[in-house]
Amino acid sequence: MTNEKGFTLIELLVVIAIIGILAAIAIPQFAEYRARGFDARARSDLRNVATAEEAYFVDFEKYLACANATCANLPGMSSLSNGVTLAISITGTGFTGTATHPSGTGVTFNWDSASGGLQ
């Protein structure tokens, strides 16, 4: 009788099945984490542009309507995160802004200066 060392076919199949189950659980969670990260980019850019709008208002006593790359003209802004779509419009004595990311969860974040910020 020979003394053979190694794994049986059943043991290997069990390990492969366990790895498959873990992958089936982890991959959708990873995709959700990525989408929430993209949403955080959009929310952060909207907050930064709102702060820059207030700085612009201090200097010029008016708000500046902008969209996407033109928002980089505001004081303290250099650029937006990749993929973020952002628009600022003037409303009476304040401004409203919207931001979204196409790879996010589909949520559009809204900023209303008259209502106190992020809605």
C-alpha positions in Angstrom: 0.0 0.0 0.0 1.4 3.4 -0.9 1.1 6.4 1.3 -0.4 9.2 -1.0 -0.7 12.7 0.2 -3.1 15.3 -1.2 -6.7 16.4 -1.3 -9.5 14.3 -2.5 -11.8 15.5 -5.3 -14.7 16.0 -2.8 -12.5 18.3 -0.6 -11.5 20.4 -3.6 -15.2 20.7 -4.7 -16.3 21.8 -1.2 -13.6 24.5 -1.2 -14.6 25.7 -4.6 -18.3 25.8 -3.6 -17.4 27.9 -0.5 -15.4 30.3 -2.5 -18.3 30.7 -4.9 -20.7 31.4 -2.1 -18.4 34.0 -0.6 -17.9 35.7 -4.0 -21.7 35.7 -4.6 -22.1 37.7 -1.3 -19.1 40.0 -1.7 -19.4 41.2 -5.3 -22.8 42.9 -5.0 -21.7 44.5 -1.7 -18.5 45.8 -3.4 -20.6 47.4 -6.2 -22.9 49.1 -3.7 -19.8 50.5 -1.8 -18.5 51.9 -5.1 -21.9 53.5 -5.9 -22.0 55.1 -2.5 -18.5 56.4 -3.0 -19.5 58.1 -6.2 -22.5 59.7 -4.4 -20.1 61.0 -1.8 -18.0 62.6 -4.5 -21.1 64.4 -5.9 -22.2 65.5 -2.4 -18.7 66.8 -1.5 -18.4 68.7 -4.8 -21.8 70.3 -4.1 -20.8 71.4 -0.6 -17.5 72.8 -1.9 -19.2 74.8 -4.7 -21.7 76.1 -2.1 -18.9 77.3 0.1 -17.2 78.9 -3.0 -20.5 80.6 -3.9 -20.7 82.2 -0.4 -17.0 83.4 -0.8 -17.9 84.8 -4.2 -20.9 86.6 -2.6 -18.7 88.2 0.0 -16.5 89.7 -2.7 -19.1 90.7 -5.3 -22.4 90.7 -3.4 -24.0 88.4 -5.9 -24.0 84.7 -6.7 -22.6 83.2 -9.9 -24.6 80.7 -11.9 -22.4 77.9 -13.2 -22.5 74.4 -14.5 -19.8 71.6 -14.4 -16.3 73.0 -15.4 -17.4 76.6 -15.2 -17.8 76.2 -11.4 -14.0 76.1 -11.2 -14.1 79.9 -11.8 -15.4 80.3 -8.2 -12.9 81.4 -5.5 -11.1 78.4 -4.0 -12.3 75.9 -6.7 -9.9 74.2 -9.0 -12.0 71.3 -10.5 -14.8 68.9 -9.9 -14.4 65.2 -9.3 -14.4 63.1 -12.5 -17.9 62.3 -13.7 -19.8 64.7 -11.4 -22.6 66.7 -13.1 -23.2 69.9 -11.2 -25.4 73.0 -11.9 -25.9 76.1 -9.8 -28.8 78.5 -10.6 -29.7 81.8 -9.0 -33.0 82.1 -7.2 -34.0 85.5 -5.9 -31.6 86.3 -3.1 -30.0 82.9 -3.0 -29.0 79.9 -5.2 -29.8 76.3 -5.7 -27.5 73.6 -6.8 -27.8 70.0 -8.0 -25.1 67.3 -8.2 -25.2 63.7 -9.4 -22.7 61.1 -10.6 -23.7 58.6 -13.3 -22.0 55.7 -11.6 -23.7 56.5 -8.2 -27.0 55.2 -6.9 -29.0 57.6 -9.1 -29.7 60.1 -6.3 -29.5 63.8 -7.2 -28.3 66.0 -4.3 -29.9 69.4 -3.9 -28.6 72.5 -2.2 -30.9 75.4 -1.4 -29.1 78.4 0.2 -32.4 79.8 1.5 -33.3 76.6 3.3 -30.0 76.2 4.9 -28.0 73.9 2.7 -28.1 70.3 1.6 -31.6 68.9 1.2 
